[in-house]
Amino acid sequence: MLGKEIMYSKMSGSISSAPDPQRIIGSLHFLDDGILDFTVSDNPLIQDIDKSMFMLAAEFSAYAFDRSDWMEEFLIDHAKKLSKTNEGLSEDNETNKVHLKLLQGGLENNEED
């Protein structure tokens, strides 16, 4: 389980993929060896309460990953939602198909262009 090994680290510098790194409180990193790494910004402009709330949310995430009953319930619910979405897409595909007609003639293919 991911939640069994948890690392905590502080972050400094910038994150290139973020639009405004100064607004990032923290992030969760899912490492390929199963470790869930929490990273918290060391930006002095971010209030301690915001950092604490992020850590609470990150710790809850780790706890949730360890709960197989929660994971099972989530996956069942997710599958139902995905099934409804796919049903809706197939209905939309039939009713919203674009009907184009190929007209014979038109411009000749000129290789000089």
C-alpha positions in Angstrom: 0.0 0.0 0.0 1.2 3.5 -0.7 0.4 4.8 2.8 2.7 2.3 4.5 5.8 4.3 3.7 5.4 8.1 3.9 8.2 10.6 3.4 8.0 14.3 4.3 10.2 16.9 2.8 10.4 20.7 2.4 10.4 22.3 -0.9 12.2 25.3 -2.1 12.8 26.9 -5.5 10.2 26.7 -8.2 8.1 24.1 -10.0 8.4 24.5 -13.7 5.0 23.1 -14.6 3.1 25.4 -12.2 1.7 28.7 -13.4 2.6 30.5 -10.2 5.0 28.5 -7.9 4.5 31.1 -5.1 1.0 29.9 -4.6 1.8 26.2 -4.1 1.4 25.1 -0.5 2.5 21.6 -1.1 2.3 18.5 -3.3 1.9 14.8 -3.1 4.4 12.7 -5.1 3.7 9.1 -5.9 7.1 7.4 -6.3 7.6 4.3 -8.4 8.7 2.3 -5.4 5.3 2.8 -3.6 6.3 5.7 -1.4 4.0 8.6 -1.0 6.1 11.7 -0.6 4.6 14.9 0.9 6.3 18.1 -0.1 5.6 21.3 1.7 6.7 24.8 0.5 9.1 26.7 2.6 7.8 30.0 1.2 7.5 32.4 4.2 4.4 34.1 2.5 2.4 30.9 3.0 0.7 30.9 6.4 1.4 28.1 8.8 -2.3 27.2 9.0 -2.4 26.6 5.2 0.6 24.3 5.6 -1.0 22.5 8.5 -4.2 22.0 6.5 -2.3 20.7 3.6 -0.5 18.2 5.8 -3.8 17.1 7.3 -5.1 16.5 3.7 -2.0 14.6 2.7 -2.0 12.4 5.8 -5.7 11.7 5.2 -4.8 10.7 1.6 -2.2 8.2 3.0 -4.8 6.9 5.5 -7.4 6.5 2.8 -5.0 4.5 0.6 -4.5 2.0 3.5 -8.3 1.5 3.8 -9.1 -1.4 1.5 -12.8 -1.0 2.2 -12.7 2.7 1.2 -10.8 1.8 -1.9 -13.3 -0.9 -2.9 -16.2 1.5 -2.3 -14.5 4.2 -4.3 -13.7 1.8 -7.2 -17.3 0.6 -7.4 -18.6 4.1 -7.4 -16.0 5.2 -9.9 -17.0 2.3 -12.2 -20.7 3.3 -12.0 -19.9 6.9 -12.9 -17.6 5.8 -15.8 -20.3 3.4 -17.1 -22.9 6.3 -17.0 -20.4 8.6 -18.8 -19.7 6.0 -21.5 -23.5 5.4 -22.0 -24.0 9.1 -22.4 -21.1 9.3 -24.9 -22.5 6.5 -27.0 -26.0 8.1 -27.1 -24.4 11.5 -28.0 -22.4 9.9 -30.7 -25.5 8.6 -32.4 -27.6 11.8 -32.1 -24.8 14.4 -32.7 -23.1 12.7 -35.6 -21.9 15.2 -38.2 -23.3 14.2 -41.6 -21.0 15.3 -44.4 -21.5 14.6 -48.1 -18.7 14.3 -50.6 -19.3 16.4 -53.6 -17.8 15.2 -56.9 -15.7 17.6 -58.8 -14.1 20.7 -57.2 -10.5 21.9 -57.5 -8.1 19.7 -59.4 -5.1 18.5 -57.5 -2.2 20.7 -58.6 1.3 19.5 -57.6 2.7 22.9 -58.4 1.0 24.5 -55.3 
